[in-house]
């Protein structure tokens, strides 16, 4: 079948990128870890081409850095980087979720928010149990699905990328202080869904600003 080889390679490329992203988010590839295309290809028992393409994709997403003549390195995000992520996120989040809230009455009558609400509860339970890796998965899905309600893929992709980078920064710190999981704001996810469903723009703004301030206050203590 014409083109099947390209499809297979692209699928493999995405699978490798997803697997490596999960390794970074789980802390099994900590910031500063270096590796080569050859090492990853041998680890996954695949050819070098899809691996190289996957690593380039992750570099474009800001998770890896190209190290001249040495391969790739998991990016090290500083506290200032994290503050910049919060600022970048806050510049768009308030506006887009106000728009979601304005459409919330219509959205809440269908099934669009059912999955988002389920992710909110799953994230809260994972945080309470101290399951960081599980929490990350549900938290990313929660924000991605909620942002997709805006109907603008550019916005949802931007927010997802920023959220992933925030987690890459946060994971090493939370692994050292797991008790902070229970003290964080994941219990507000359901409140945010409620505010969107009720089209309460003020409540949406208040909750989102609370998230951002929580992140800034936490960074200030590091």
HELIX and SHEET records of a PDB file:
HELIX    1   1 UNK A    4  UNK A   25  1                                  22    
HELIX    2   2 UNK A   37  UNK A   44  1                                   8    
HELIX    3   3 UNK A   48  UNK A   60  1                                  13    
HELIX    4   4 UNK A   79  UNK A  102  1                                  24    
HELIX    5   5 UNK A  104  UNK A  108  1                                   5    
HELIX    6   6 UNK A  114  UNK A  129  1                                  16    
HELIX    7   7 UNK A  132  UNK A  148  1                                  17    
HELIX    8   8 UNK A  153  UNK A  176  1                                  24    
HELIX    9   9 UNK A  180  UNK A  183  1                                   4    
HELIX   10  10 UNK A  186  UNK A  188  5                                   3    
HELIX   11  11 UNK A  189  UNK A  197  1                                   9    
HELIX   12  12 UNK A  201  UNK A  221  1                                  21    
SHEET    1   A 3 UNK A  34  UNK A  35  0                                        
SHEET    2   A 3 UNK A  71  UNK A  74 -1                                        
SHEET    3   A 3 UNK A  64  UNK A  67 -1                                        
END                                                                             
